[in-house]
Amino acid sequence: MEFTEDHHRFRQAVRGTIQREVDPYVDAWEEAGIFPAHQLFGALGDAGLLGLEYDPAFGGQGADHSYKVVLGEELGRIDCGGVPMAISVQTDMATPSLHRFGTPELKERYLAPAIRGEMVCSIAVTEPDAGSDVAGIRTRAVRDGDEWVINGTKLYITNGTQADWLCLLVRTSDEGGYNGMSQIVFPTETSGFTVSRKLAKLGNWSSDTAELSFVDARVPVGNTIGEVGRGFHQQMAQFQNERMIAAYLSIGSMSRALERTRDYLRQRQVFGRPLLDNQHVQFTLAELAAELDLLRHYNYACAEAYLRGEDTTRFATVAKLKAGRLARQVADACLQFHGGVGYMDEAWISRYYRDSRLLSIGGGADEVMLRVLARMDGYGSDG
Ligand SMILES: Cc1cc2nc3c(=O)[nH]c(=O)nc-3n(C[C@H](O)[C@H](O)[C@H](O)COP(=O)(O)OP(=O)(O)OC[C@H]3O[C@@H](n4cnc5c(N)ncnc54)[C@H](O)[C@@H]3O)c2cc1C
């Protein structure tokens, strides 16, 4: 992928926005267990960062996907995992389907304010009994005239306590399995909707994660995104955006972790010399940096394929799998070389270790990525 002078300027601009709008507040947001999504997204919307690839008719920037790679890498450098995750839910997990398949009216009403940062959104797929196996969802929308009547529960929903609307995956017919699901824009002001609880987590503290309940909640059938009954397929396409941004973010966070660890080890004296002078330490970090290079360039190949309009399922799956696995190795090595201070809550590496663990679980666990690849490559017989 070729980055031009314009990409470089964009990178610097994103970095400046983060330094101004995010960096000074991260520690307080982590401690509070939430960040002010409307306030931050308003600022990011003003900076044009929430609709980079979206149609200018709805306030998007109309940029190509290469700028998303840059944005992801820079957001990943934020000093916590929660805020980048929340931003990427807004840009790459909850809105791609609406942009791709929504009617102009629906986009005007929900996408445009999300791009401006006035509305916060969530992607609501996972349920208590269906995470990896999306086909098992039970939340149901039954048609009554011009309305859907929705009942069910969604779990682990990022931005869930602050969202103005959800991209909600529901069952809309009795056809089992992959058919009979639809995606619906669900405004959270709808009566019958409640945030049942905000969940405490191992990491990503600044991001609010919620359980959501729907009891006879009515929304217009016109809020359906795309075709009734095509929700599963549309969500699978949206998952590719989720997995790509997760891989782009991981480059920023892993690069920063390696840089910070190197700088610490250069000044930390053990046995009369800097820890970084030990070849074992150098080789370990150098090998991780080499692996990171491979992933970075794999991401670029993925982005180029996406730019050419190709199906990026395989690229996104491999990148997400590798990002999750490598982040665990990077976090573990960096923590190990910090010694006792690395185990303290106050150390940045402690937060990185907790936060980065999610990458192998959220957005499809490592094993789900392997299942996709095994099926693609014809391994196994369980389909
Ligand atoms: C902090 C956080 C934020 C999240 N945000 C959102 C969100 O905004 N919206 C949303 O819809 N969801 C969200 N999720 C849910 C997330 O996508 C799911 O947790 C994930 O897909 C795994 O589903 P599960 O938790 O139900 O695990 P399960 O499906 O019960 O799987 C448990 C484990 O089993 C293993 N496994 C699964 N399938 C196989 C297999 N075929 N073979 C072997 N092993 C397997 C994996 O290791 C997996 O981790 C979030 C989760 C977390 C923790």
PDBQT file of the ligand as one rigid body, heavy atoms in Angstrom, charges set to zero:
ROOT
HETATM    1  C1  LIG A 401     -15.798  -6.581  26.241  1.00  0.00    +0.000 C 
HETATM    2  C2  LIG A 401     -16.688  -7.189  25.214  1.00  0.00    +0.000 A 
HETATM    3  C3  LIG A 401     -17.353  -6.380  24.310  1.00  0.00    +0.000 A 
HETATM    4  C4  LIG A 401     -18.239  -6.956  23.382  1.00  0.00    +0.000 A 
HETATM    5  N1  LIG A 401     -18.950  -6.122  22.541  1.00  0.00    +0.000 NA
HETATM    6  C5  LIG A 401     -19.938  -6.654  21.774  1.00  0.00    +0.000 A 
HETATM    7  C6  LIG A 401     -20.814  -5.810  21.025  1.00  0.00    +0.000 A 
HETATM    8  O1  LIG A 401     -20.682  -4.573  21.029  1.00  0.00    +0.000 OA
HETATM    9  N2  LIG A 401     -21.824  -6.383  20.322  1.00  0.00    +0.000 N 
HETATM   10  C7  LIG A 401     -22.014  -7.734  20.291  1.00  0.00    +0.000 A 
HETATM   11  O2  LIG A 401     -22.952  -8.195  19.637  1.00  0.00    +0.000 OA
HETATM   12  N3  LIG A 401     -21.181  -8.573  20.980  1.00  0.00    +0.000 NA
HETATM   13  C8  LIG A 401     -20.159  -8.058  21.722  1.00  0.00    +0.000 A 
HETATM   14  N4  LIG A 401     -19.326  -8.886  22.443  1.00  0.00    +0.000 N 
HETATM   15  C9  LIG A 401     -19.545 -10.327  22.381  1.00  0.00    +0.000 C 
HETATM   16  C10 LIG A 401     -18.437 -11.109  21.677  1.00  0.00    +0.000 C 
HETATM   17  O3  LIG A 401     -18.479 -10.913  20.297  1.00  0.00    +0.000 OA
HETATM   18  C11 LIG A 401     -18.628 -12.572  22.105  1.00  0.00    +0.000 C 
HETATM   19  O4  LIG A 401     -18.266 -12.656  23.470  1.00  0.00    +0.000 OA
HETATM   20  C12 LIG A 401     -17.802 -13.540  21.278  1.00  0.00    +0.000 C 
HETATM   21  O5  LIG A 401     -18.283 -13.607  19.961  1.00  0.00    +0.000 OA
HETATM   22  C13 LIG A 401     -17.821 -14.967  21.877  1.00  0.00    +0.000 C 
HETATM   23  O6  LIG A 401     -19.117 -15.373  22.146  1.00  0.00    +0.000 OA
HETATM   24  P1  LIG A 401     -19.485 -15.962  23.592  1.00  0.00    +0.000 P 
HETATM   25  O7  LIG A 401     -18.977 -14.997  24.605  1.00  0.00    +0.000 OA
HETATM   26  O8  LIG A 401     -20.934 -16.252  23.632  1.00  0.00    +0.000 OA
HETATM   27  O9  LIG A 401     -18.644 -17.278  23.726  1.00  0.00    +0.000 OA
HETATM   28  P2  LIG A 401     -19.089 -18.760  23.299  1.00  0.00    +0.000 P 
HETATM   29  O10 LIG A 401     -19.783 -18.719  21.989  1.00  0.00    +0.000 OA
HETATM   30  O11 LIG A 401     -19.780 -19.389  24.454  1.00  0.00    +0.000 OA
HETATM   31  O12 LIG A 401     -17.671 -19.428  23.070  1.00  0.00    +0.000 OA
HETATM   32  C14 LIG A 401     -16.771 -19.606  24.169  1.00  0.00    +0.000 C 
HETATM   33  C15 LIG A 401     -15.415 -19.980  23.638  1.00  0.00    +0.000 C 
HETATM   34  O13 LIG A 401     -15.510 -21.203  22.962  1.00  0.00    +0.000 OA
HETATM   35  C16 LIG A 401     -14.520 -21.296  21.966  1.00  0.00    +0.000 C 
HETATM   36  N5  LIG A 401     -15.173 -21.714  20.714  1.00  0.00    +0.000 N 
HETATM   37  C17 LIG A 401     -16.227 -21.156  20.091  1.00  0.00    +0.000 A 
HETATM   38  N6  LIG A 401     -16.547 -21.837  18.970  1.00  0.00    +0.000 NA
HETATM   39  C18 LIG A 401     -15.678 -22.877  18.894  1.00  0.00    +0.000 A 
HETATM   40  C19 LIG A 401     -15.482 -23.942  17.980  1.00  0.00    +0.000 A 
HETATM   41  N7  LIG A 401     -16.256 -24.077  16.877  1.00  0.00    +0.000 N 
HETATM   42  N8  LIG A 401     -14.494 -24.822  18.207  1.00  0.00    +0.000 NA
HETATM   43  C20 LIG A 401     -13.707 -24.708  19.297  1.00  0.00    +0.000 A 
HETATM   44  N9  LIG A 401     -13.829 -23.714  20.198  1.00  0.00    +0.000 NA
HETATM   45  C21 LIG A 401     -14.800 -22.809  20.002  1.00  0.00    +0.000 A 
HETATM   46  C22 LIG A 401     -13.873 -19.934  21.860  1.00  0.00    +0.000 C 
HETATM   47  O14 LIG A 401     -12.618 -19.969  22.510  1.00  0.00    +0.000 OA
HETATM   48  C23 LIG A 401     -14.817 -19.026  22.612  1.00  0.00    +0.000 C 
HETATM   49  O15 LIG A 401     -14.143 -17.944  23.211  1.00  0.00    +0.000 OA
HETATM   50  C24 LIG A 401     -18.403  -8.340  23.343  1.00  0.00    +0.000 A 
HETATM   51  C25 LIG A 401     -17.697  -9.163  24.235  1.00  0.00    +0.000 A 
HETATM   52  C26 LIG A 401     -16.864  -8.608  25.159  1.00  0.00    +0.000 A 
HETATM   53  C27 LIG A 401     -16.152  -9.522  26.126  1.00  0.00    +0.000 C 
ENDROOT
TORSDOF 0
